[in-house]
Amino acid sequence: MPTAVTVLLEDAELAALDRYIAACRPGHSRERVMAEIAMRWAEAQPAGEAPAPDEGLRPDELNASNDS
C-alpha cells in the first residue's frame, strides 16, 4: 500500500513541474509525476552503496591558506 509523502515546492519549481507535465506527461497528476520522478531517481542509485564520506584535504594539500 502506498505511503503519502508531502513535498513542498517553491513557485518556480512548481511551474517547472507543470511545464514538464504539459510537455511530457499530459493528463497525469502532479502526484503521479512526482512519484515517477522519485521512482526513477531511486532506480538510478547504486544498490547497497553508501556515498563516500567527505574526508577533507589530504595532509599534503594543507597549507596556511586553508587554515580556519
C-alpha positions as CSV (number, residue, x, y, z in Angstrom):
1,M,0.0,0.0,0.0
2,P,1.5,3.4,-0.9
3,T,2.5,5.8,1.7
4,A,1.7,9.5,1.4
5,V,4.6,12.0,1.4
6,T,4.3,15.8,1.4
7,V,6.7,17.7,-0.9
8,L,6.9,21.5,-0.6
9,L,7.9,23.2,-3.8
10,E,8.7,26.8,-4.5
11,D,6.7,28.6,-7.1
12,A,9.5,28.3,-9.7
13,E,9.8,24.5,-9.0
14,L,6.0,24.0,-9.3
15,A,5.9,26.0,-12.6
16,A,8.8,23.8,-13.9
17,L,6.9,20.6,-12.9
18,D,3.7,21.9,-14.6
19,R,5.7,22.7,-17.8
20,Y,7.2,19.2,-17.7
21,I,3.7,17.6,-17.2
22,A,2.3,19.7,-20.1
23,A,5.1,18.8,-22.4
24,C,5.9,15.2,-21.5
25,R,3.1,13.7,-19.3
26,P,-0.2,15.4,-20.3
27,G,-3.2,14.1,-18.4
28,H,-1.1,12.9,-15.4
29,S,-1.4,14.5,-12.0
30,R,1.4,16.2,-10.2
31,E,1.3,13.5,-7.6
32,R,1.7,10.7,-10.2
33,V,4.5,12.5,-11.9
34,M,6.4,13.3,-8.7
35,A,6.1,9.6,-7.8
36,E,7.5,8.6,-11.2
37,I,10.4,11.1,-10.7
38,A,11.2,9.7,-7.3
39,M,11.0,6.1,-8.6
40,R,13.4,6.9,-11.5
41,W,15.8,8.6,-9.1
42,A,15.7,5.6,-6.7
43,E,16.3,3.1,-9.5
44,A,19.3,5.1,-10.7
45,Q,21.1,4.8,-7.3
46,P,23.8,2.2,-6.9
47,A,22.4,-0.8,-5.0
48,G,23.8,-1.2,-1.5
49,E,26.4,1.5,-1.8
50,A,26.6,4.4,0.6
51,P,28.1,7.7,-0.6
52,A,31.8,8.0,0.1
53,P,32.4,10.2,3.2
54,D,34.0,13.6,2.7
55,E,37.4,13.1,4.2
56,G,38.6,16.6,3.7
57,L,42.0,17.6,2.4
58,R,44.9,15.2,2.3
59,P,47.9,16.2,4.5
60,D,50.0,17.2,1.5
61,E,47.2,19.6,0.4
62,L,47.2,21.5,3.7
63,N,48.9,24.9,4.0
64,A,48.4,28.2,5.7
65,S,45.9,29.4,3.1
66,N,43.3,26.8,4.1
67,D,43.7,27.3,7.9
68,S,40.4,28.3,9.6
